[in-house]
Amino acid sequence: MRVIIIGAGVAGLSAGITLAKNGVEVLVVEKHSQAGGLCTGWSRKGGSGMTYSFNGCMHWLLGARKGTTFHKYLSELVDLSRIRFIDHRERVVFDYGDSKFSFLNKIDEFEKYLLGLAPEDSAVIKEWMSAVRFVNRMQPYLPPDFDQPTLWEKLKYFVKLHQLVMFVPFMLKWKGVTTYSFSERFKNEYLRKYVHNLYSIEMQMMHVFFVQSYADLGVASYPEGGSEKFAELLVESYLRKGGKLLLNFPVKKIVVDNSVAKGVLLENGETLPADYVVSAADWIWTQSVALEGKYVTEKQKPYVNMPKEGIYYSYCMLYLGMKIPMSDYPHFIRISVPKIVSPDGTEYEQVEIHIYNYDRILTPEGYCTICVDFPTQNGAFWIDLRKSDYSKYKALKEKFSSVILDVLKCYFGESFGEGVDYADFVTPATYHRYTSNHNGSSQGWMPMKTVMQRPPINNKVKGLKCFFQAGHWTEAGGGLPIAIKSGMDCAKIILQKIR
Ligand SMILES: Cc1cc2nc3c(=O)[nH]c(=O)nc-3n(C[C@H](O)[C@H](O)[C@H](O)COP(=O)(O)OP(=O)(O)OC[C@H]3O[C@@H](n4cnc5c(N)ncnc54)[C@H](O)[C@@H]3O)c2cc1C
């Protein structure tokens, strides 16, 4: 019995670990030279000779500590005690020149801070925080975990699960309320502005409550060493359990015989047979290329040419290796700037700056790395340009980098420029090249109108046996926990079938 998994992102590796530890022969086939997919990082030497490690993806990992079902899932995959998790006092600090605002992580502290700023809005502030506290109480059952060790534990769990009924009126109350519409409820102008700008785009308040709840409970934290270190732990765990990994082997097609998946055809012409195939790679590539569009349902057809707004944005990012510590700054700042227009046409009036002055795996004391990110839904611009005119692509990257460096010098002071030891500009084309995600998307589908709305695909493909899909495209909003759970779910279905 052999299972082939396409893609060594976190979804593919999670599926692989779950199968390998249950004694199944598994082979993960990855097109890139490094495993991890979007959960990645890289190291580069600066002019001073110092090596800087850059965190290419996560700012936090849900399930870091006990309090949600995701902690149980993560613990089944890796030894979490090997990671040092770091919590920050604030999620982000806004610095708009004329005023500052701290989006604090601990709810009691945040409530006090907001009430101090705007006592006239106490009713709205209390309603907001009580929504987060409500989500806090639900967290131990989200997502519901029916896999309990004994019958007694199962019964106890089912009784507790009834609490989730309370979610229905809660969801109905907050359905459709966004950061923009919620901000209008504040009388205080200052709060109205900052609540409107909590995210760089309009977000459902339900999403905000969950994010705040994770931070308040401390169940989502930043793992020291960032994404690359976490991906390395997954790979180590997978290999130790007996899984096999092929790097630098892009898959061309999924071999199908009589509506049954039989293996994969590699780009090099070699066919690898399998009893089950899981694609943990991009959904559109899987359906349109690897399965030649034969299994796209009528309902899914419009999504193959999804309008760009339906897809989670990708990023242009300027990564800097700094030979100065920058220890006086918060880990994440959002500043307002005179309008900047990116070469892909996206306009920005705010700039997000991540300062990794707290991660001693990425750089030693006295140094730090910085990442300035620009979310864009025009990923196709960069992908197409890189293909059609590489020199123009490079020139535009350099031009936009120097615009951003000027903005940073203006904010941090002229001496900032002297601290820059290495600069690297990545675009959606970079993410697309290394992971094949559609438009270079960072998380698959954009969260849908309601939090519970499902995307047009799930882990099965109608009309095709012995085949499953995993990864962040299988649930709106994506992210590491979704990808990890989807990989584990596919593996568990296969285990049930073969036993
Ligand atoms: C900048 C950024 C910040 C983020 N921050 C966070 C965060 O803080 N918290 C969070 O939870 N999530 C975050 N995410 C999202 C998270 O990284 C992704 O949702 C998750 O890593 C997706 O994992 P995946 O395994 O589903 O897909 P991927 O990582 O895309 O893995 C798919 C794999 O398939 C491989 N593949 C594709 N085509 C082929 C082929 N033909 N043959 C063989 N292999 C192939 C790819 O190379 C890749 O390795 C962030 C993402 C980005 C980009």
The ligand as a MOL file (V3000), in Angstrom:
LIG
                    3D

  0  0  0     0  0            999 V3000
M  V30 BEGIN CTAB
M  V30 COUNTS 53 58 0 0 0
M  V30 BEGIN ATOM
M  V30 1 C 3.6840 36.2670 3.9050 0
M  V30 2 C 2.7860 35.2300 4.4920 0
M  V30 3 C 2.4290 35.3210 5.8390 0
M  V30 4 C 1.5960 34.3470 6.3980 0
M  V30 5 N 1.3270 34.3980 7.7360 0
M  V30 6 C 0.6270 33.4020 8.3200 0
M  V30 7 C 0.4420 33.3650 9.7430 0
M  V30 8 O 0.9350 34.2150 10.4760 0
M  V30 9 N -0.2950 32.3510 10.2730 0
M  V30 10 C -0.8600 31.3990 9.4800 0
M  V30 11 O -1.5250 30.5240 10.0170 0
M  V30 12 N -0.6870 31.3900 8.1320 0
M  V30 13 C 0.0430 32.3570 7.5380 0
M  V30 14 N 0.2400 32.3510 6.1730 0
M  V30 15 C -0.4560 31.3520 5.3540 0
M  V30 16 C 0.2070 29.9720 5.3650 0
M  V30 17 O 1.5850 30.1170 5.1390 0
M  V30 18 C -0.3930 29.0950 4.2540 0
M  V30 19 O -1.8000 29.1360 4.3230 0
M  V30 20 C 0.0760 27.6350 4.3980 0
M  V30 21 O 1.4780 27.5700 4.5420 0
M  V30 22 C -0.3740 26.8410 3.1670 0
M  V30 23 O 0.1190 25.5300 3.2470 0
M  V30 24 P -0.2660 24.4540 2.1520 0
M  V30 25 O 0.4970 23.2290 2.4810 0
M  V30 26 O -1.7480 24.3540 2.0310 0
M  V30 27 O 0.1870 25.0610 0.7490 0
M  V30 28 P 1.6350 25.4480 0.1750 0
M  V30 29 O 2.4870 25.9700 1.2430 0
M  V30 30 O 1.3840 26.2770 -1.0150 0
M  V30 31 O 2.2550 24.0400 -0.2670 0
M  V30 32 C 2.0170 23.4880 -1.5370 0
M  V30 33 C 3.2850 22.7470 -1.9520 0
M  V30 34 O 3.0130 22.0810 -3.1790 0
M  V30 35 C 4.1770 22.2000 -3.9910 0
M  V30 36 N 3.8020 22.0160 -5.3980 0
M  V30 37 C 3.0210 22.8330 -6.1530 0
M  V30 38 N 2.9410 22.3490 -7.4070 0
M  V30 39 C 3.6690 21.1980 -7.4320 0
M  V30 40 C 3.9690 20.2380 -8.4400 0
M  V30 41 N 3.5290 20.3700 -9.7000 0
M  V30 42 N 4.7460 19.1790 -8.1110 0
M  V30 43 C 5.2260 19.0160 -6.8540 0
M  V30 44 N 4.9850 19.9200 -5.8630 0
M  V30 45 C 4.2160 20.9830 -6.1500 0
M  V30 46 C 4.6600 23.6110 -3.7030 0
M  V30 47 O 6.0000 23.8050 -4.1220 0
M  V30 48 C 4.4580 23.6840 -2.2040 0
M  V30 49 O 5.5990 23.2130 -1.5070 0
M  V30 50 C 1.0750 33.2960 5.5830 0
M  V30 51 C 1.4520 33.2120 4.2300 0
M  V30 52 C 2.3050 34.1510 3.6960 0
M  V30 53 C 2.7370 34.0120 2.2550 0
M  V30 END ATOM
M  V30 BEGIN BOND
M  V30 1 1 1 2
M  V30 2 1 2 3
M  V30 3 2 2 52
M  V30 4 2 3 4
M  V30 5 1 4 5
M  V30 6 1 4 50
M  V30 7 2 5 6
M  V30 8 1 6 7
M  V30 9 1 6 13
M  V30 10 2 7 8
M  V30 11 1 7 9
M  V30 12 1 9 10
M  V30 13 2 10 11
M  V30 14 1 10 12
M  V30 15 2 12 13
M  V30 16 1 13 14
M  V30 17 1 14 15
M  V30 18 1 14 50
M  V30 19 1 15 16
M  V30 20 1 16 17
M  V30 21 1 16 18
M  V30 22 1 18 19
M  V30 23 1 18 20
M  V30 24 1 20 21
M  V30 25 1 20 22
M  V30 26 1 22 23
M  V30 27 1 23 24
M  V30 28 2 24 25
M  V30 29 1 24 26
M  V30 30 1 24 27
M  V30 31 1 27 28
M  V30 32 2 28 29
M  V30 33 1 28 30
M  V30 34 1 28 31
M  V30 35 1 31 32
M  V30 36 1 32 33
M  V30 37 1 33 34
M  V30 38 1 33 48
M  V30 39 1 34 35
M  V30 40 1 35 36
M  V30 41 1 35 46
M  V30 42 1 36 37
M  V30 43 1 36 45
M  V30 44 2 37 38
M  V30 45 1 38 39
M  V30 46 1 39 40
M  V30 47 2 39 45
M  V30 48 1 40 41
M  V30 49 2 40 42
M  V30 50 1 42 43
M  V30 51 2 43 44
M  V30 52 1 44 45
M  V30 53 1 46 47
M  V30 54 1 46 48
M  V30 55 1 48 49
M  V30 56 2 50 51
M  V30 57 1 51 52
M  V30 58 1 52 53
M  V30 END BOND
M  V30 END CTAB
M  END
